Amino acid sequence: MDALKALDGVADAVGVYSETVHAKVNDHEVSIAVCTLNDRGINQPYVLSGRLPESADETAVTTAFADETGCGIGDVIAVDTTDDEESSLLCSRFTVTGIVVDVQDVNNAKGATAFRSGQSEDDTVFILPEAADSDIYTQVCLTVDGAAELFCYSDAYEEKVAQVTDAIETQIKENREQARYVEVTDEAKEKLADAKAEAEESFAEAEQQLSDARAELDKGWQELSDGQEEFDAEKQQAEDGFAEARDEIAAGKQQIADGSAQLDAAEQQLSEGEAQVASGKQTLSAKEEETYAQLDLSLIHISEPTRLGMISYAVFCLKKKRISAVNSIFF
């Protein structure tokens, strides 16, 4: 901007920011160019009714825009910048405060000639510079020394303006384009360097996390291996214990079998002894009956009467015979 102001033939220069946005007003969806005003009064719109904006959420619209959308003073224009991440507008709703004529488009909107070339928007609306946050200008407005005294459609006016234009093309444009290129590339390089540093930091952090994860994984594998070895050892110990227990159980079973056999043999001996005792009892009973029978028979042969000495002898003989009969049963 300073280089333009210092150029011969330039009386003043001011930067302007503008951007194209989608907006809605009175059920009309339109595409408009939002352009900032300046404090130098250069190309300032001509107010037909109302006033120019005085706060960041106010705007002035052209008569053509008002006629096409039906909006008037007090209406609200809703701006949609949701899909535009690079939008510099700080407000999304602007209240119309004035109807103006754009001095850069003084011809009839339906005519064949206009100063603003290649305009694809429905129209231009004007906002204050503080309604946009941008450190660049999209347009520069100049005033040329001596041009104000000339008729804007005269050859003299065109020649004077062309002299400044040529000077800008030869003295300013290439240098400023190069300077801007350097500025943009330096900014891009700085952003790239910052992004690279951030990426490297992220990579380093990720590598550290991977290293820590690998260490944890290795630790887990080692613990698993140690656990497997411990399990195998305990399993072997358990199998050895089971084998020893099985041997002890087998030995116990054998002892039980041997004891059972011994008990069976003792039971057999006991049964045989009981049979012998029963047989002896039967034999004793038979001998006892036989003895009593013999005793009864012996008493019959004793004659009566008998002397005292002879009775004693007969009893003695009976007792002796009884003892001999009992002894013959067991011996």
C-alpha positions, 0 to 999 in steps of 0.5 A: 500500500505504501508503494502505491501511495509513493507512486507518481500520479497517485493522490491516495490509496486505500485497501478494501476487503470483499468476499462472495457469500450465499445469503437469504433475505425475505425468502430470497436466496442470493449470492452477494459480494460483501465489501468493506467501506473505508475511512478515506471516502474513496468510492463511498456509496451514495446514500439514497435513503437511510444511512451507511452502517455504523456497527459491525452487524449493519449493512447498506444495499444497492437499489438493484438489490432492494428491488430484486429481493424486496428488502428495505431498511430494517430487514435482516440479511442472513449470511451462510458461511458454514461451508466456507472455512476461510470466510473472514466475516464476523457476523452472520446476520446484518440489518439493512440501514440504508439504500445506496448507489454503488459509485463503481457501477453508476450505469443502469444495471440493465445497460451494456457498460459498467465499471465493475467487470466480470461480476457474477454476484447478484449485487454488492452490500457494504459493511464496516471494516471491523465486520471482517477479520482479514489481514489482506486486501482483495482490492485497492482503490486509488485516486489519481492526481488531477483526475477529479477535474476531468470528465470521467468518459473523456480521453484526457481522463482515460489517458491520465488514469492509463499513465498511473495504470502503466506505472503500476504495471511496470514499477509496482506489479512485478515487485509486489507480486514477487514480494507477495509470492515470497510472503505467501511462500514464506508463510506456507514454509513456516506453516509447513515447518510448524506442521512438520515439527508437530508431526515429528513430535507426534511421531516421536510420541507415537514411537514412544507409545509403540516402544512402551507397548512393545515393552509391555507386550514383551513383559506379557510374553515373558510372564506368560512363558514363566507362567507356562513353565510354572504350570508345567512344573506344577502339572508334573508335580501333580502327575507325580503325586497322582502316580504316587497316590495311585500306587498307594491306592493300589497297595491299599487295595492289595492290603484290603484284598489280602486282609479280606482273604485272611478274614475269609480264611478265618471265617472259614476256620471259625465256621469249621470250629463252630461246626466241630463245636456243634458236632462235639455238643451233639456227641456230648449229648449222645454220650450223656444220654448213653451214660445216663442210660447205662447208669439207670441199667446199673442201678437195676442190678443192685439187689435189695436189701443191701448192706451199708457197705455194699450200697457205698460200693455200688454208688462208687462204681456208678460215679466211676463209670460216669467219669469214664464215660465223659472222658471217652467223649473228648479223648 
